[in-house]
Amino acid sequence: MERLKKRVEFKAVARGVRCERPAFVLQARCEAAGDNPPRFGFTVTKRTGNSVERNRIRRRLKAAVGEGGGQARQGCSYVLVGRRSALSRSYPDLLSDLEVAFERVHNAVDRRPQRRRARDS
């Protein structure tokens, strides 16, 4: 699994489509020509809890993506923003939420018109 690490990458994905689930928010941005493997970023705000809780949420989300991330598309970047309910949500529910979120995000990406880049002439 390739990771997003820089703030600029996270901000770019935030401008894409999003799907809210009880345990997380999935943000996605897909490039038109996508031969690159899918990339993932994980974030949990300080409002969510102390560092132990935030890291536990992040680890649960990483494990869910590792197991259920096969639905991710080539050329897309994803950010999962963890919520506090990810701590108490059962793991099978977390996986099904991830599956639903991928489906909704991909449907929204497919419906969204592609932006044309200005030609350099």
C-alpha positions as CSV (number, residue, x, y, z in Angstrom):
1,M,0.0,0.0,0.0
2,E,1.4,3.3,-1.0
3,R,1.0,6.2,1.4
4,L,0.3,9.9,1.2
5,K,2.7,11.7,3.5
6,K,2.8,15.4,2.6
7,R,0.2,18.0,3.6
8,V,-0.1,19.1,0.0
9,E,-1.2,15.6,-1.1
10,F,-3.8,15.5,1.7
11,K,-5.1,18.9,0.7
12,A,-5.4,17.9,-3.0
13,V,-7.4,14.8,-2.0
14,A,-9.7,17.0,0.2
15,R,-10.8,18.8,-3.0
16,G,-12.2,15.6,-4.4
17,V,-15.3,13.6,-3.5
18,R,-16.1,12.4,0.0
19,C,-18.3,9.8,1.7
20,E,-19.2,10.0,5.4
21,R,-19.6,6.8,7.4
22,P,-20.1,6.3,11.1
23,A,-16.4,5.5,11.8
24,F,-14.6,7.6,9.2
25,V,-14.9,10.0,6.2
26,L,-13.4,8.7,3.0
27,Q,-12.1,11.4,0.6
28,A,-11.0,10.4,-2.9
29,R,-9.4,12.1,-5.9
30,C,-8.8,10.2,-9.2
31,E,-6.5,11.2,-12.0
32,A,-7.8,10.7,-15.6
33,A,-4.9,8.5,-16.7
34,G,-4.3,6.2,-13.8
35,D,-1.5,3.7,-14.1
36,N,-0.2,4.5,-10.6
37,P,-1.1,2.2,-7.7
38,P,-3.8,3.6,-5.3
39,R,-2.4,5.7,-2.5
40,F,-3.8,6.1,1.0
41,G,-3.5,8.7,3.8
42,F,-4.8,8.4,7.3
43,T,-5.6,11.2,9.7
44,V,-7.3,11.6,13.0
45,T,-7.7,15.0,14.6
46,K,-6.7,15.9,18.2
47,R,-10.4,16.6,19.0
48,T,-11.0,12.9,18.6
49,G,-9.0,11.9,21.8
50,N,-5.6,11.5,23.3
51,S,-2.7,10.0,21.3
52,V,-3.4,6.4,22.4
53,E,-6.9,6.6,21.1
54,R,-5.9,8.4,17.9
55,N,-3.2,5.8,17.1
56,R,-5.7,3.0,17.8
57,I,-8.2,4.5,15.4
58,R,-5.4,4.9,12.8
59,R,-4.2,1.3,13.2
60,R,-7.8,0.0,12.8
61,L,-8.3,2.0,9.7
62,K,-5.0,0.8,8.2
63,A,-5.9,-2.8,8.9
64,A,-9.3,-2.4,7.3
65,V,-7.8,-0.9,4.2
66,G,-5.2,-3.6,4.1
67,E,-7.9,-6.2,4.1
68,G,-10.7,-4.5,2.2
69,G,-8.7,-2.1,0.0
70,G,-8.8,-4.3,-3.0
71,Q,-11.7,-2.1,-4.3
72,A,-9.3,0.9,-4.6
73,R,-8.7,2.1,-8.2
74,Q,-5.5,2.6,-9.9
75,G,-4.5,6.3,-10.2
76,C,-6.7,7.3,-7.2
77,S,-5.6,8.8,-3.9
78,Y,-7.7,8.3,-0.8
79,V,-7.7,9.8,2.7
80,L,-9.5,8.3,5.6
81,V,-10.4,10.7,8.4
82,G,-11.0,8.7,11.5
83,R,-13.8,9.4,13.9
84,R,-14.1,8.3,17.6
85,S,-16.7,5.7,16.8
86,A,-14.1,3.7,15.0
87,L,-12.9,2.5,18.4
88,S,-16.2,0.9,19.3
89,R,-17.3,-0.2,15.8
90,S,-16.9,-3.9,15.2
91,Y,-14.3,-4.9,12.7
92,P,-16.8,-6.5,10.2
93,D,-18.9,-3.3,10.3
94,L,-15.8,-1.3,9.7
95,L,-15.0,-3.4,6.6
96,S,-18.6,-3.2,5.3
97,D,-18.5,0.6,5.8
98,L,-15.3,0.8,3.8
99,E,-16.8,-1.3,1.0
100,V,-19.9,1.0,0.9
101,A,-17.7,4.1,1.0
102,F,-15.5,2.9,-1.9
103,E,-18.6,2.2,-4.0
104,R,-20.2,5.6,-3.3
105,V,-17.0,7.5,-3.9
106,H,-16.3,5.7,-7.2
107,N,-19.9,6.4,-8.4
108,A,-19.4,10.1,-7.6
109,V,-16.1,10.2,-9.4
110,D,-17.6,8.5,-12.5
111,R,-20.5,11.0,-12.6
112,R,-18.3,14.0,-12.1
113,P,-17.3,15.7,-15.4
114,Q,-13.6,15.5,-16.1
115,R,-11.8,18.9,-16.1
116,R,-10.0,19.8,-19.2
117,R,-6.5,21.3,-18.9
118,A,-5.6,24.4,-20.8
119,R,-3.4,23.6,-23.7
120,D,0.0,25.1,-23.9
121,S,0.2,26.6,-27.3
